[in-house]
Amino acid sequence: MSTVKHVGKCRSLVEIEDIISQIEFSDSKSVFRFPIDTLGARHSPMHDASRLQMVITLARQKLEDDYLDIHPNAQELEAQQAVCDYSPGIAGVRLSKGIRIGSKEIDRREVLTFATERMKAMDAQDFDQVVKGRCIDLLCVGGSKIQYLKPLFSSRGKAKEKDDMVPVMRKLVDRTTQQSRAGVPESLVHALALFSAELIQNTQEHAVTDHAGRPYLSHVEGVLMGWTRFYESTFKEDFSGHPDLMKYWNDEAAKTETGAKSLRAFEVSYFDSGPGLVSRFTGKPVREMPLEDERGALLRCLQHKSTSKSQTAAGEGLPAVLQELREIGGLVRIRTGRLSMFNAFTPRDNRDLFAFNDWTEASLSPVQGAVISILVPLRAQ
């Protein structure tokens, strides 16, 4: 008999990591059941990309020959629409056989028809049709008959270079921050364009296969962007796992009219369903190496010029973004393998660009793919 594990809303990173841990230690008969609002909820690009990674991890480990379970009280039409309204649900459906509502099983091809118009709007850069609240999600689905978002991420049959990506990034930033009085520096837009061009090419070259080079039957990659208000009641615990994180929260969070603190930020999160940064870099599963070796390998593969990309000036994107974050006082978080690493800067900091620390003291279960999240506080002028 199956053991049903209810996923819940997964609003915080703490809740997401708890489910990832349950996935690792569950048996083959365990069923992870999602309420439809979990897959479509928008909390922040960093949190939503982490939730997407949780779904990818479940799909890679348990669902390639099974279905994504939705709460049996959900209506069939409503469930399909909700699952296809946001990247976490679309990714979960694409990497599984489809969705199951009670005893009703719906093939992924049928489910994904509900994502068609949304993904066409992504391709056409019609972001008004994609934005929900303050968040835009851009998802590339590989292994299907049509690989959506090729026009956005590629030009002339290859991944876009920085110059091609700058106007796209500028349009995305303008659309997601139009309700905010605080702007995003043009220099950061250019750094994000360079990083995006490099990262997407690297993903399309290397995240389509496992650590040993065996092709995946399907894969996803993409970007989430938006601006968020992190309320103290929900998100403060996510910033409590390291003294530098706690200091960052205390320095950047401001009191609201009710007296509670919140942190307003512009965010970009990149994600893929590949083998993870360290496994891609070393050719080994992270479970086969000590945690300290994994940490050392991750730091080496993040270093300047450590790249397998063929582009001109490849490897410059991450240092360029980190330099911008150091100047304006931003934060970057990387979740891959068994690691969650971060670097947090104060404005005009002299901190080492690659002085990454563990996000939390807790030991983490391994995840599939990689998520890189960038956070820039939107400070009052």
N, C-alpha and C positions, 0 to 999 in steps of 0.2 A: 504494500500500500504506500502511495506517495505521501511524503511529508510536505505540506504547503507552508512556504515562508512568505509572509506578506511584506512587500518592499516598503510601503509607506511613501511619504512625500519626498524624503531625501532633500531637505532644504539646505542643510549644512554639510560641509566637508566631513565632519565627524560622523554624521549619519550615513553618508556615502561610503566612507571607509569601513563602517560596520557591516554594510551589506557585502562589500568586496571580500571582507574576511569570512563572512558566512558562505560565500560562493566557493572560496578555497577549501573550506573544511566540510562542505556538504557532500552527501553521498549521491550516487547516480539516480536515486529515486526522489530526490528533493525537487520541488517545483517552486520557482520564484514567481509570485503573482503580483502584477502591477495594477494599481488603479490607473485609469486613463489619464488623470490629471498629473501623474508623476512624469509621464513621457512628454507631455506638452507644456509643463510648467516652465516659466521663465523667471529665474531667481537672480542670475548674473552670468555673464559669459564664462567666468572661471568655474562657478559651481555647475552650470549646465554642461560644460565640456567634461567636467569630472563625472557627472551623472551619465553622460554619453559613454565615457570610458568604462564605467561600471556595467552598462548594458552590453558594450562590446566584449568585455571580459566574460560575462555570462554567456554571450552568444558563441564566442570562440571555444569555450570550455565545455558547454553543455547543449547548445541549441543548433549546431550545424545540421543535425538530423532530427530536430524537434521544433516545437513552436514556442513563440513568445506568449506566455500566459497572461491574459487580461482578466480582471475581476469578473466573475460570472454574472453579476447583476448589470453589467454594461450592455447597452443596446448595440446590436451589430453595426449599424450604420454609424452611430456616434463614435464607437470604438475605432473604426477604420479611419474616420475623419480626424480624430484626436491623435492617433498614432502617427499620421502622416502630416501633422501640422508643425512639426519641429524636428530638428536633426536627430535627437536621441532616439525617437521612435522609428524614424526612417532607417537609421543605421541598424537598430535591433531587428527590424523586419528583413532588411536585405541580407543580414548575416545568419538568419534562421530560415525555417521553412514557411513562416508566416505567423499568424496569430491564432490563439485558441481562446474561445470564450465559453467556459463550461465544457461541454462536449463538442461544440461547434469548431471545426478547424477550417481556417480560410487561408488559401495559398497566397504566398507573398506577391505573386504577379497581380492577383486580384486586389490585394490590399494597396499595393504601390500605385495603382491607378489614381488613388485619391491624392497622391503627391505630385502628379504630373504637372498640373497648372502651376503649382508653387515652384517646382524645379525649373520649369520653362521661364518663369519670371526671374529666377536666379540667373539663368543663362543670359537673359536679355538685359541684365542689370537694371531691371525694373524694381528697384528696392522698395518703392512705396507698396508693392504687392507682397513683399517679403517681411518687412518690418512688423513686429508685434510689440507694443509697448515701446521700449527703448532698445530693442535688440534685433539685430539682423543675423540670420544664420545662412551660411553658404556651404553646401554639401556636394561633394563629388562622389558618385556611386559607380564603382568599377565592377566588372564581371557581369553586368546586365547587358541587354541588347543595345541599349543606348547608355553611354557614359556621360551623365549630365555634368554640366559646368566645365566641359572642355573649352568652350569659347571664352569663359571668364578666366580660367587659369592658364590657358594655352593660346599660342598664336603661331601660325604657319607650322603646325605639327610638333611644336616643342613648347616647353614651359616658358611663360613670359619672362622677359628680362626686367630689370628694375624700371627702365624708362617706360615700358608698356604697363607696368603695374602702378606707377605713381598716380595717374588720373583715376584709376579704379579705387585706390586707397583713399585719395582725396574725397571722392564721391561718397564712399562708405563712411568716412569720418564725419563729413558734413551732415550726412543724413542722420547718423546716430547721436550727434551732439547738438542738433538744431534747437533742442529745448533747454540747453544749458548756456549760461552766460559766459562760462569759462571755455576758452578755446584750446585746441591741441596744436602745439607748435608745428610749423611747416617742416622743420628739421626732423621732427619725430615721424611725420608722415612719410618723408623720404626714406628714413631708416627702416620703417615698417614695410615700405614697398620693396626695398632691397632684401630684407629678411624674408618676406613673403615669397618673392621670386625664387630665392635659393631653397627655402624650406619646401615649397610645393614641388619644385623639380626633384629634390632629394626624395620626397615622399613618393612621387610617381615613379621614381627609378627603383627605390629600395623597400618601400612599405607594401609592395604588391607580392612579396615573397616572405617566407619565414626565415629564421636565423640561418638555415642551411641552404637557402636559395630556392626552396620549393615553392612554386606559385600558389597563392591562395585562390580558392574558387571565387571569392568575392572580397572586396575591400572597400573602405570608405575613408575619405579625408575631407577636411574643410576648415572653415573659420567661423567663429562666433564673435560678434562685435556689438558693443553697446555701452550705455552708461548706467550706473547702478548707485543706489543708496543702500549701503550696508547698515542695517539697523542693529544696534547693540544687542537687543534681546535675542536675535537669531544668529548673528554672525560673529559676535565678539570671541566666542570660544574657538572659532577657526583660527584666530590670530594669537592664541595663547600657548602654542607649543614650543616657543623659543623666545628668549629675552628680546632679541632684535625685532621679532614680530610684535610682541606686546608693546614695545616702545613705539613701533611704527603706528600701531592702532592708537595709542594714547596721544601721539603727536599729531596725527592726521584727522582723527575723529573729532567732530565738533558737536556741540550741544544743539538739539532741535528746540522748537518752541515749547515742547512738553518737558524739556530738561534731560531727556535721554540722548545719548550720543549716537551719531551715525557718520559714516565715511562715504562721501560722494566720489565716484571714480569713473573715468573712461577705461574700458577694458577691451582687450583683444585676446582671444584664445584660439590656438591652432590645435588640431587633433588629427590622428590617423589610427588605423586599425592594424598597423604593422607589428613586427616582432618586438618593438621597443628600442630605444636609442642604444642601450648597451648591447643587447643581443644583435642588433644590426651592425654595431661597431666591432664586436669581438667574434661574431659567428657562433656564440655559445648561448644556451638558455641561462638565465640568471640563477636558476636553482642549482646549476652546476658549479657556482663560484661562491666563495665567502662574501658576505655583505660588504666588507671593507674593499674587496677587490672590485665589486660592482660599483661602489661609490667612486673609487679611483678611476675606473674606466669611464664612468659618466663624466667626471670632471675633465678627463683627457679629451673625450670626444666633443666637449663643448668649447675647448680652447680654440683660440684664433688659428685659422688655417687648417684645423683638423677637419677635413672634409673629403668626400668622395665625389663631389659634384664636378661637372665639366665646365661650368660657366666661368666667364672671365671674373676675376676677383672673388671667386667662390670662397666662402668662409668668412666674409666680411660682415654679413648681415647681423648676426647675433652681437658681435662687439659694437656695431654701430647703434643697435637698439640699447644695449647696456650703457653706452656712453651717454645717450640721450636721457635714459632713466637716472643716471648719476647726476646729470645737470639739473633736472627738474624735480628729482626726488620721487622716483617711481619704484615699482616692485616687479619682480619676475618670479614665477613659480613653475617648476618642471616636475611632472609626475610620470614616471616610467618604471617598469620593473618593480622592485621592492622599495623604491626611493621616491621621496617627495622633497625636492630641494628648492631653496629660494635665495634671492639676494635682494635686500631692501636698502634703499638709499635715502639720505636726506638731501635737500637741494644743494647743488654745487659741492657735492661730497667728494672726498679724495679716496674713498673706499675702493679696494681692488675690484675690478669688474667681475672677476671670477671667484670671489670669496663667498662661495655658496655654502649654506648651512642646511641641516635637516629641518624641515617644516615642523616636525613633531618628534618627541622622544619615543613615542610608541612605535613598536615594530609593525610594519605594514605588509599586507598580503600582496603578492605580485599581480600586476594588471597587464592587460594586453594593450599594445599601442603606446602612444605618447601624447601627452597634453602639455603645451607650453602656454602659460597665461601671463599677460602683461597688464599691469594695473597702474594707472596714472591718476593721482588725486585731483579732483576738480575743486580747487581752493577758491574761497571767496576773494574777490578782487579788493 
